[in-house]
Amino acid sequence: MNDYHKKAEAVLQQVNQVILGKEQETAEIFLAFLADGHVLLEDIPGIGKTTMALSFTRSMDMECRRVQFTPDVLPSDLTGFSLYKREEEAFVFQPGSVFCNLLLADEINRTSPKTQSALLEVMEERQVSVDGVTRPVPRPFLVIATQNPVDLAGTQPLPQAQTDRFMISLSLGYPDFENELQMVMETGAGSRAGQLSPVISREDFLAMQEQIHSVYLKQEVAEYLLRLIRETRSHPLVDSGASPRAAGALAKMAKASAWFQGRDYVSPQDVAVQFPFVVRHRLILSLEARRKQAGADAVVEEILRKIKSPHPGVLHR
């Protein structure tokens, strides 16, 4: 285990001191960050999503900005706008909220589709175009978006073009009894996230991302990965399956998983474990699936059972 692995574990250790009892979920989110991906959290309010985002940024010495998405939020609030300054006799660009390292897009499905679409370019290309000028955002640039259940009042589903830009989706869920009791006992004692200090720098984090790019993906494992993705497109309960972007996202997540476990090659297990997180929010289920009350998780599990994993064998170079 090299120094970067130890630093990565230190980040998670700090976050897990704040977000109690959610070690698997925080690890998955951190893997998505290492893979340079965005995260969609689908949960009810009050679960601790904002605290978790702040814990990550403070542990990694990054700039975090939070936008509460409401119907009156404008695209220019995110991307920025040009303002005429008389003393300079020129239009001066005022950066929007996306000019940061980690953007917390809170309750993203409560705002208008026009405002949601303002994130499409920056999430994919790490740049924004305003008044004919393209400006890069800082590196790294990561988005955590929270989404309330679509049956809550005032919500509207994200378009497919938006959800496809999130590398993974997951739910934190309620804490167990013991951890929730500890939270209740500590009420009024101050924010744990506010007491965190950086354990890695932004330069360290970028170096970790570079190391992940070099993790080896053998052709047999890549073929297994692609068979899983392609099966979502022909499944009888799916109207629209995972995109080619999803295949790339799954490869990156599998590499990040392998790297975090101290390996320089991807195993079939890395792919299988990450597959549900990468594809479940990308699947548009058919009317037949709704009639059978079959959710995306059931479809994903069926695909994993159907597609045969390659023989363990020698998977490294």
QUITA-V288598 format. One record per pair of residues at least 6 apart in sequence whose ideal C-beta (glycine too) atoms are under 8 Angstrom apart, sorted by the first residue. I is the first residue (numbers start at 1). J is the second residue. If there is no record, write none. Layout:
i=I j=J
i=I j=J
//
This chain:
i=1 j=262
i=4 j=204
i=4 j=207
i=4 j=208
i=4 j=211
i=5 j=260
i=5 j=262
i=7 j=199
i=7 j=200
i=7 j=204
i=7 j=208
i=8 j=30
i=8 j=34
i=8 j=200
i=8 j=208
i=8 j=260
i=10 j=59
i=10 j=199
i=10 j=200
i=11 j=30
i=11 j=56
i=11 j=59
i=11 j=60
i=11 j=199
i=11 j=200
i=12 j=23
i=12 j=26
i=12 j=27
i=12 j=30
i=14 j=55
i=14 j=59
i=14 j=196
i=14 j=199
i=15 j=26
i=15 j=30
i=15 j=52
i=15 j=55
i=15 j=56
i=15 j=59
i=16 j=22
i=16 j=23
i=16 j=26
i=17 j=192
i=17 j=196
i=18 j=51
i=18 j=52
i=18 j=55
i=18 j=192
i=18 j=193
i=18 j=196
i=19 j=25
i=19 j=26
i=19 j=48
i=19 j=51
i=19 j=52
i=19 j=55
i=19 j=172
i=20 j=175
i=20 j=179
i=20 j=182
i=20 j=183
i=21 j=175
i=21 j=176
i=21 j=178
i=21 j=179
i=22 j=48
i=22 j=52
i=22 j=172
i=22 j=173
i=22 j=175
i=25 j=170
i=25 j=171
i=25 j=172
i=25 j=173
i=26 j=52
i=27 j=260
i=28 j=168
i=28 j=170
i=28 j=277
i=29 j=39
i=29 j=52
i=29 j=56
i=29 j=144
i=29 j=168
i=29 j=170
i=30 j=56
i=30 j=260
i=31 j=253
i=31 j=256
i=31 j=257
i=31 j=260
i=31 j=274
i=32 j=38
i=32 j=39
i=32 j=167
i=32 j=168
i=32 j=253
i=32 j=256
i=32 j=277
i=33 j=39
i=33 j=56
i=33 j=140
i=33 j=142
i=33 j=205
i=34 j=205
i=34 j=208
i=34 j=209
i=34 j=212
i=34 j=256
i=34 j=259
i=34 j=260
i=35 j=167
i=35 j=209
i=35 j=212
i=35 j=249
i=35 j=252
i=35 j=253
i=35 j=255
i=35 j=256
i=36 j=140
i=36 j=142
i=36 j=209
i=36 j=252
i=37 j=142
i=37 j=166
i=37 j=167
i=37 j=168
i=37 j=249
i=37 j=252
i=37 j=253
i=38 j=123
i=38 j=142
i=38 j=143
i=38 j=144
i=38 j=145
i=38 j=165
i=38 j=166
i=38 j=167
i=39 j=142
i=39 j=143
i=39 j=144
i=39 j=145
i=39 j=166
i=39 j=167
i=39 j=168
i=39 j=169
i=39 j=170
i=40 j=145
i=40 j=147
i=40 j=163
i=40 j=166
i=40 j=168
i=40 j=169
i=40 j=170
i=40 j=281
i=41 j=49
i=41 j=144
i=41 j=145
i=41 j=146
i=41 j=147
i=41 j=169
i=41 j=170
i=41 j=171
i=41 j=172
i=42 j=146
i=42 j=147
i=42 j=149
i=42 j=169
i=42 j=170
i=42 j=171
i=42 j=281
i=43 j=49
i=43 j=146
i=43 j=147
i=43 j=148
i=43 j=171
i=43 j=172
i=43 j=173
i=44 j=148
i=44 j=149
i=44 j=152
i=45 j=107
i=45 j=148
i=47 j=172
i=47 j=173
i=47 j=174
i=48 j=172
i=49 j=104
i=49 j=106
i=49 j=144
i=49 j=146
i=49 j=172
i=50 j=66
i=50 j=104
i=50 j=106
i=50 j=146
i=51 j=191
i=51 j=192
i=51 j=193
i=52 j=144
i=52 j=172
i=53 j=64
i=53 j=66
i=53 j=102
i=53 j=104
i=53 j=144
i=54 j=64
i=54 j=104
i=54 j=193
i=54 j=194
i=55 j=192
i=55 j=193
i=55 j=196
i=56 j=62
i=56 j=102
i=57 j=63
i=57 j=64
i=57 j=101
i=57 j=102
i=58 j=64
i=58 j=193
i=58 j=194
i=58 j=196
i=58 j=197
i=58 j=198
i=59 j=196
i=59 j=198
i=59 j=199
i=59 j=200
i=60 j=198
i=60 j=199
i=60 j=200
i=60 j=201
i=60 j=202
i=60 j=204
i=60 j=205
i=61 j=198
i=61 j=200
i=61 j=201
i=61 j=202
i=62 j=100
i=62 j=101
i=62 j=102
i=62 j=140
i=62 j=202
i=62 j=205
i=63 j=100
i=63 j=101
i=63 j=102
i=63 j=138
i=64 j=100
i=64 j=101
i=64 j=102
i=64 j=103
i=64 j=104
i=65 j=97
i=65 j=98
i=65 j=100
i=65 j=102
i=65 j=103
i=65 j=104
i=66 j=103
i=66 j=104
i=66 j=106
i=67 j=73
i=67 j=77
i=67 j=78
i=67 j=97
i=67 j=103
i=67 j=104
i=67 j=105
i=67 j=106
i=68 j=106
i=68 j=107
i=69 j=105
i=69 j=106
i=69 j=107
i=69 j=108
i=69 j=109
i=69 j=110
i=69 j=111
i=69 j=115
i=69 j=116
i=70 j=107
i=70 j=110
i=70 j=111
i=71 j=110
i=71 j=111
i=71 j=112
i=71 j=154
i=73 j=111
i=73 j=112
i=73 j=115
i=74 j=115
i=75 j=114
i=75 j=115
i=75 j=117
i=75 j=118
i=76 j=96
i=76 j=130
i=77 j=96
i=77 j=97
i=77 j=115
i=78 j=96
i=78 j=97
i=78 j=98
i=78 j=115
i=78 j=118
i=78 j=119
i=78 j=122
i=79 j=96
i=79 j=98
i=79 j=118
i=79 j=122
i=79 j=128
i=79 j=129
i=79 j=130
i=80 j=93
i=80 j=94
i=80 j=95
i=80 j=96
i=80 j=98
i=80 j=99
i=80 j=128
i=80 j=130
i=80 j=135
i=81 j=93
i=81 j=94
i=81 j=96
i=81 j=130
i=82 j=91
i=82 j=92
i=82 j=93
i=82 j=94
i=82 j=130
i=82 j=131
i=83 j=91
i=83 j=92
i=83 j=93
i=83 j=94
i=84 j=90
i=84 j=91
i=84 j=92
i=85 j=91
i=85 j=92
i=91 j=131
i=93 j=130
i=93 j=131
i=93 j=133
i=93 j=135
i=95 j=135
i=96 j=128
i=97 j=103
i=98 j=119
i=98 j=122
i=98 j=128
i=98 j=137
i=98 j=141
i=99 j=137
i=99 j=138
i=100 j=137
i=100 j=138
i=100 j=141
i=101 j=138
i=101 j=139
i=101 j=140
i=101 j=141
i=101 j=142
i=101 j=202
i=102 j=142
i=102 j=143
i=102 j=144
i=103 j=141
i=103 j=142
i=103 j=143
i=103 j=144
i=104 j=144
i=104 j=145
i=104 j=146
i=105 j=119
i=105 j=143
i=105 j=144
i=105 j=145
i=105 j=146
i=106 j=145
i=106 j=146
i=107 j=146
i=107 j=147
i=107 j=148
i=108 j=116
i=108 j=145
i=108 j=146
i=108 j=147
i=108 j=158
i=109 j=116
i=109 j=147
i=109 j=148
i=109 j=150
i=109 j=155
i=109 j=156
i=109 j=157
i=109 j=158
i=110 j=148
i=110 j=154
i=110 j=155
i=110 j=156
i=113 j=156
i=113 j=159
i=116 j=158
i=116 j=159
i=116 j=162
i=117 j=159
i=117 j=161
i=117 j=162
i=119 j=143
i=119 j=162
i=119 j=165
i=120 j=161
i=120 j=162
i=120 j=165
i=121 j=127
i=121 j=128
i=121 j=129
i=122 j=128
i=122 j=137
i=122 j=141
i=123 j=143
i=123 j=165
i=124 j=165
i=126 j=136
i=126 j=137
i=126 j=139
i=126 j=141
i=127 j=134
i=127 j=135
i=127 j=136
i=127 j=137
i=128 j=134
i=128 j=135
i=128 j=137
i=129 j=135
i=139 j=202
i=139 j=206
i=140 j=202
i=140 j=205
i=140 j=206
i=140 j=209
i=143 j=166
i=145 j=166
i=147 j=155
i=147 j=158
i=148 j=155
i=149 j=155
i=150 j=156
i=150 j=157
i=160 j=240
i=160 j=282
i=160 j=284
i=163 j=169
i=163 j=281
i=163 j=282
i=164 j=243
i=164 j=245
i=164 j=246
i=164 j=282
i=165 j=245
i=166 j=281
i=167 j=249
i=167 j=252
i=167 j=253
i=167 j=278
i=168 j=249
i=168 j=253
i=168 j=274
i=168 j=277
i=168 j=278
i=168 j=281
i=169 j=277
i=169 j=280
i=169 j=281
i=170 j=277
i=174 j=180
i=175 j=183
i=186 j=192
i=208 j=259
i=211 j=259
i=212 j=252
i=212 j=255
i=212 j=256
i=212 j=259
i=213 j=255
i=214 j=264
i=215 j=255
i=215 j=256
i=215 j=258
i=215 j=259
i=215 j=263
i=215 j=264
i=215 j=265
i=215 j=266
i=216 j=264
i=216 j=265
i=216 j=266
i=216 j=316
i=216 j=317
i=217 j=251
i=217 j=254
i=217 j=255
i=217 j=265
i=217 j=266
i=218 j=265
i=218 j=266
i=218 j=315
i=218 j=316
i=220 j=310
i=220 j=315
i=221 j=254
i=221 j=266
i=221 j=267
i=221 j=268
i=221 j=271
i=221 j=310
i=221 j=315
i=222 j=251
i=223 j=310
i=224 j=268
i=224 j=271
i=224 j=307
i=224 j=309
i=224 j=310
i=225 j=247
i=225 j=250
i=225 j=251
i=225 j=254
i=225 j=271
i=226 j=247
i=227 j=307
i=228 j=250
i=228 j=271
i=228 j=272
i=228 j=275
i=228 j=279
i=228 j=303
i=228 j=304
i=228 j=307
i=229 j=241
i=229 j=242
i=229 j=246
i=229 j=247
i=229 j=250
i=229 j=279
i=230 j=241
i=231 j=241
i=231 j=303
i=231 j=306
i=231 j=307
i=232 j=238
i=232 j=241
i=232 j=242
i=232 j=279
i=232 j=282
i=232 j=283
i=232 j=299
i=232 j=303
i=233 j=241
i=233 j=242
i=234 j=241
i=235 j=241
i=235 j=299
i=235 j=302
i=235 j=303
i=236 j=286
i=236 j=288
i=237 j=285
i=237 j=286
i=237 j=288
i=237 j=289
i=237 j=292
i=237 j=294
i=237 j=299
i=238 j=283
i=238 j=284
i=238 j=285
i=238 j=286
i=238 j=289
i=238 j=299
i=239 j=284
i=239 j=285
i=239 j=286
i=240 j=283
i=240 j=284
i=241 j=282
i=241 j=283
i=242 j=278
i=242 j=279
i=242 j=282
i=242 j=283
i=243 j=282
i=246 j=278
i=246 j=279
i=246 j=282
i=249 j=278
i=250 j=271
i=250 j=274
i=250 j=275
i=250 j=278
i=250 j=279
i=251 j=266
i=253 j=274
i=253 j=277
i=253 j=278
i=254 j=266
i=254 j=270
i=254 j=271
i=254 j=274
i=255 j=266
i=255 j=270
i=257 j=266
i=257 j=270
i=257 j=273
i=257 j=274
i=258 j=264
i=258 j=265
i=258 j=266
i=258 j=267
i=258 j=270
i=263 j=316
i=264 j=316
i=264 j=317
i=265 j=315
i=265 j=316
i=265 j=317
i=266 j=315
i=267 j=312
i=267 j=315
i=268 j=309
i=268 j=310
i=268 j=312
i=268 j=315
i=269 j=309
i=272 j=304
i=272 j=309
i=275 j=300
i=275 j=303
i=275 j=304
i=276 j=297
i=276 j=300
i=276 j=301
i=276 j=304
i=279 j=296
i=279 j=300
i=280 j=296
i=280 j=297
i=280 j=300
i=281 j=296
i=283 j=296
i=283 j=299
i=283 j=300
i=285 j=294
i=285 j=295
i=285 j=296
i=285 j=299
i=289 j=295
i=289 j=299
//
